[in-house]
């Protein structure tokens, strides 16, 4: 059987721009995977450390924004554990919130971290979507507290930990014994990391393209309809830190067709895909935000350039929108946070309206009861007047009193 070449001769991705700002298409769904996390924490470490925390604000149930001051001006970092749009990146300045608008996690973070200095930002463990933000009393000093964010879809969460990174001081939401039998995540308990993702480390296969290809062929299975597995699914199954959108983007950058199956890849295509995989692996091991690019077709951030991606525009005013990576993810995921704020305000207003309607209904029922009780009051008043007018006819011990009817 002869294999067919799946290389695209002219496969480039176009990117819409508004002025100098990268504007993802409305249909693009961003992916915040391990590659995006490495890029985001690299940008934070490069542009926002060291910086003193002025305020920690929680504008909605899934977002914490740190407003800070650095040597070069204001900086902000957004930590989101939204079930559909979780990410960590530089951002615009935090909103001003009143005391009654702060939620519990933001209130605790503000009380503990205000006045502290952001010392470092890094991935918690290689190939895992967990990041750490470290804080101390002074630049170059010891770490006193840490914010840890697990970017894991609907299981995403954020934690404020003590100096040793052991005790949970506050968290986005608590996970009790009834919710999990694996690890309990609650205030006062020790933090334990999530179980490692399936697959092997991408850098553990270093015998060359043939060994790398053999691994993908071994993990390839068949789909429900009996078809051979697609290459991007094999990449996701084989390696930790490789998301579906990253796998598709690497395949596109290597010049292969989207959805190509194992048997449809030629030897030349395997070499091109292996080289692209190696470029990606080097980029996450030695990241540089200057090399960051965006594959809009799949909503994937890469830390190396390619003909199938578009470079990010240079950073503008860091105090207004954050760095280029933070600006990008703010545009991609920003609507999720805004929707949460809208839903929260809508729920608050509806609750207030329902409470007021219930109170008005109670008052209306009370008035109706009074009206029912007052029915026939003219007759009762006439009888009372007659009794008072003929009270001189009353005999002690009598149960009746004879009066004259004045209405006839």
N, C-alpha and C positions, 0 to 999 in steps of 0.2 A: 504493500500500500504506500502510496506517495503522500507526503504531507504537503499541505498548502501553506503558503506564506501569508501571514496575517498582518504584515506591516502596512501601516498607512503612509503614503508618500507625502501627503501634505495634511498633517493633522495638528492644527493649532487651535487654541481656545481664545475667543475674544472676550474682552472685559469692558463693561460699560464704565464710563468715568463721568463724574460731575465735577468739573473744574479739575482739581488735583487730588480728589478723593476717590478711592476705589469704591465703586457702588455695586455690590453683588445684585444679580438679577432677583426679582421678587420670587421666582420659583426656586432659587438656590437654597438648599438647606445645609447649613454649615455643620461640620463635624469637628468636635473638640476632642481629639484623640491624644495619644501620647506625643506625637510629633507637635501638635498644636500646643500642648502643655509645656513641652521643652522650649518652644519658641516664646511663649508668653512669659515664663519665669526668667528666661534669658533677658528679655526686654525689661522686665521689672528690675532685675539685678543690675542691669547696665544703666538704666535711666532713673531709677527711683530708690537707689540705696547709696549712702544712708539718707534717711529722711525721718523727721520727727512727726509723730502722729498728733494731729490737732483734734480730730474727731473720728469716731466710728459710728456710722449711721446705717440703720437697717430700714430702707424705704418700703420693703415688702417682705413677705414671709420667706423668701428664698434668696435674699441678696443682702450682702454686707459691703459697704463702701468705706474705705479708709481715706480720709483727707489728711494729707501730710505736707510738710514744708522741707524742702531740700536746699542745698547750697545754691542751686540754680533756679529756684522758684517752687511753686506748688506742684505737688504730684498726687495722684489718686490711684488706688487699686481697688478693683471690684472683684468680689468673691461671690459666685452664684452657685447654689446647689439646686437650681430649678430642675424638676424631673425631665424636662424636655429641652432645656437650654442651659445646662450647667457649664460654667467656664470660670477661669481666673485670668485676669489681664489688667493692664493699665486702663484708666477710663477718665471720663470727665469728672469734675468736682462733685462731691456728694451733695445731695439735696439738703436743705435746711429743714430740720424736723423739730417740732415742739416736744416737750417732755411726755405728753400724752400720746404722741405718735410713734415713739420708739418701741420696738418689740423687744422681747426678753433677751435674745441673743445679742442684739445691737446694744442694749443697755449694759449688759455685762461686759462686752468688748470695749465699749467706750469708757467704762469705769476702770478697767484694768489696763488698757493699752494707751490711753490718753497720756501724752508726755513721753511715751517710749519711742525708741528709734528702730525703724525697720533696718535690720542688719543684712539679711540674706533672703533669697528666694531660690528654691531648688526643687527638683523632683524628689519625692520621698524614697523611691526605689526605681531602679532601672526597669524600663518597659511597662511600668504601671502608671495609671492615670490618677496619681495622688501627689499633691504638692504641699510644700511646707514654706511658710513665711515666718522668719525668726525675728524676734524683737529683744532689745536690751535697753539698758539705761543710758548708754553712750556708744558712739561709733567705736568699733573695735573691742567693745566690752563683751562680757559673758551674756549668753542668751538667758532671758528671764521667762519669756512666754513664747508660744508658737501658735499660729493658726494653721490648721491642716484641713485641706479640702479634698474630698474624694469625688472625682468627676466620673460617675458611673451610672449615667442614665437615671432611671427612677429610683435607684438606690443612692443617689448622690447625697452628700451630707457635709457639714463643716463643723469643726471643733476648735475650741480654744483650750490649749493644753498648758500645763505648768512648765517650769524650767527643764525638768527631766523628760518632758514629752510623755509622761505616764498618766497623770490624772486629768480627767475631763472637767474643766471648769465651767464650760458652757458649750452648747451645741445647737445646730439648726433645728433638729428634732431628736428626741430620745427614742432609743430602741430598747424595749424591755424584754423580759424573759418570755412573755406571751407572744412576742413578735418574731423572735429568733431563738434558735437553740445553739447557734454557732458562736456569736459574740454579743455581749450586752454593751450598748453604747449609751451611757447615761451620766449625768452630772455626779461627780464623786467616785466614779468607777475608773479603773485603769483602761487606757486606750489600747486596742489591739488592731493591727492592720488587717485589711481584707485578705481573703485567701488569694494566692497568685492566680493569674489568668492561665487558661490552658495553653499548651504549646511550648516550644523551646525558645531560648533566647536567640534573636536573629544573628548575633555574632558568634554563636557556638558552632556554626558550619563554616569552616574556613579552608576546606579542601579544594575549592574551586567550583566552577560552574557545573561539572558533571555530578559531584556529590550533592550540590544544591538542587539540581534538577531531579535527581533520584529521590530526594526527600519529598519533593512536591508530588511526584508520581506515586509514591507510596501512600501518601495521605489522601490522594484523589479517590473518590468513591463515585457512586452513581446517584442521580437524582431520583425523585419519586416516579418519574415517567421513564426511568431506565436510561436516560441520557448520561453521558460522561460529564464529570464535574468541570465547572469553569475554572480557569487559572486563578482568578482573584479569590475564589472561595478556598482554593488550596493554600494560597498564601496566608489567609486569615486562620485556617485550621492549624497550619504548621508553626507559625511564629507568634510569640507574644509581642504586643505593641503594634501590631498591624491591624488596622481597622478595615472594614469593607471599602470605605471611600479612599483610604490611602492605597489599598491594593489596586483599585480601579485607576487611580491617578498614576501610579507607577507604570501600570500597563500602558496607559495612554502616552506617558512620557517616553516609554521605550519604543513607541511607534506601532504597538499592536492594537487590534480592534477590541473594543469593549465587548465582553462576553465570550471571548475566544476560549475554546476548550483545550484540554491537554493535548489531544491528538492533532490539533490544528496549529501547533507551534513548531516551527522549523528550528534547526540547530542554530541558525543565525539569530532567530528571534529569542531563543533561550539565552544566548550570549548577551544580546541587547538588554533583556530584562534583568539578567544577573548584574550587569554593569550598573543599571539604574538602581537596583536594590542596594548595591554597594555604595553608590553616591548618597542615597538616602541614609544609610546606616552611618556613614562618616559625618553627615550633616547633623544628626541628632547627638552624636558623640562629641562633636566640636561645633556647637551651633553659633551662628552669626546672624543677627537680625538684618544685616545689610544684604544677605543672600536670600531672604525670605521671599516667597512667591505664592500665588494663589491660583489653584486650578478650579475655575468657576464651574466647569461642567459637573464636577462632583462635590463642590463646596469643601475643598481640602487645602489646608495650609501646608506648604513644603518649605524646608529650610535650605533648598538648593534651587538653582534656576534651571529652566527647561524650555524647550520650544512650545510645549503644551501648556505653559503657565504664564501668568503675567506678574511682573515685579510689583511689590507694594510701593506706593508713593512715599516720598520722604516725610518724616514727622514734621508736623506744624508746631503750633503752640501746645506744649506738653501739658500745661495747666488747664487747657480747654478740652482736649479730646484724648490725651494720652499718646503713646507712641503709635507707630504704623500698625503693629499687630493688634494693640488694644483698640484702635480706631476701627479696624476691620471687624473684629468680633463684637464690638459695640453696635455696629451696623447690622451684623448678621443676627445677633441674639437680643438686641435691644427691645424689640417689640414684645418679647415674652415677659420681661420685667414690667413694661408699661401695661400690658394686659393684666398682670397680677395686681398692680396698683388700682387699675380701673375696677377689677372684680372686687377688690377689698373695699373700695369706696362705695361701690354699688351695694354690696352686702351690708355695709354699715348704714347706708341711707334707707335701704329696704327694712332693716331691723328697726330703725327709728320710726319709720312710717307705720310698720305693723304694731309697734308698741303704742303709738299715739292712737291708731284706729281702735285697738283693744280698749284703751282707756275711754275713748269717746263712746264706744259701744256699751261699756259698763255704766257710764253716766246716763246714756239714753235709756238703758233698762231701769235704772233707778228712778228717772223721771216718770217712766210709764207706770211703775209701781205706785209712785205718789199720786199720779192721776187716777189710777184705779181705786186707790184708798180714799181719794177725795170725791169719788162719784156719789151723788145723792146728798151732798153737804147742805143744799138749800133746805131739804126736808128736815135734816137733823138740826139745822139752825132754827127753823120755825118751832120745832118741838122744844128746843132749849129755851127759846123766848117765852113760849107759853108756860113752861114750868116756872120760870122766874116771875112771870106776871101773876100766877095763881098760887104761889108758894104759901100764901096765908091759909089756903084750904087744906094744906097737908096735915095729916094726923099722924102722930108718932106711931111707928110700927107698921104703917100702911105701905103696901107695895104698889099702889096706884094713886094717881092724882087726877081729879076731874077738872078739865079746863074748857074754855069756850074757843071754838074755831074762829079765828079772826079773819080768815080768808073767805068765809061764806057770808 
